[in-house]
């Protein structure tokens, strides 16, 4: 099916998605830049020590922070009620490592005070990731075949993905606010350092 000037509908349908791609690409580039800078900036405490103090001041002092030697990533295990940090994060004292540890500490604080909210946050991640992957296959197919139903379906699913994504982001901002409040009470971090950690948390959320 062709519009005026013999432009295929599939080509015209690509126009709305281009700014979205450009926007998220710009965010990714910004996040990479911030993460690289953060990895070179040292802080007074190690990631593990910072996470422990934040958990204690945040009312989750019973949650231990442990080094997870068998894995290359860090996580909060809501079943074991433990915060696991990878070896490359646990003992490091730079902004990126601290930001990573505090992101996981935010999950622990949320689980301590609002367990259902943490479960909802995890569910929305699965849902919007699944939606994005479906769109990644159906939308290009709609462009190539100029199939109106496929394009409409893809954009509708993309809209649902964004709703879930921003809902998830609102929960994550709450987690960040909690850990930053506790970090602000730590004598080793001044207001400037807290602002830098805030940026790192945003960057980590975009990359991971």
CORVEN-V791072 format. One line per field, one symbol per residue. ss: DSSP state (a for helix, b for strand, c for the rest). psi: psi as a letter, one per 40 degrees, with the letter a starting at -180 (. if undefined). burial: + if it has 9 or more other ideal C-beta (glycine too) atoms within 8 Angstrom, else -. A space follows every 10 residues. Layout:
# CORVEN-V791072
ss: ???
psi: ???
burial: ???
This chain:
# CORVEN-V791072
ss: cbcaaacbaa aaacaaaaaa aaaaaaaaaa aaaaaaaaac cbccccaaaa aaaaaaaccc cccbbbbbcc ccccbbbccc cbbbbbaaaa cccbaaaaaa aaaaaaaaaa aaacaaaaaa aaaaaaaaaa aaaaaaaaaa aaaaaccaaa aaaaaaaaaa aaaaaaaaaa aaaaaaaaaa aaaacccccc aaaaaaaaaa aaaaaaac
psi: hiaiefhidd ddedddeddd dddddddddd ddddddddee hiidiidddd dddddddeef eehihihgde ieiiihhede fihhhidedd eigidddddd dddddddddd dddgdddddd dddddddddd dddddddddd ddddefhddd dddddddddd dddddddddd dddddddddd ddddeheehi dddddddddd ddddddd.
burial: --+---++++ -+++--+--- ------++-+ ++-++-+++- +-+-++++-+ +++++-++-+ --+-+-++-- ---+++++-- ++++++--++ -+++++++++ ++++++++++ ++----++-+ +--++-++-- ++-++--++- +++--+++-+ +-+++-++-+ ++-++-+++- ++-+++-+++ -+++-+--+- --++-+++++ +++++++-
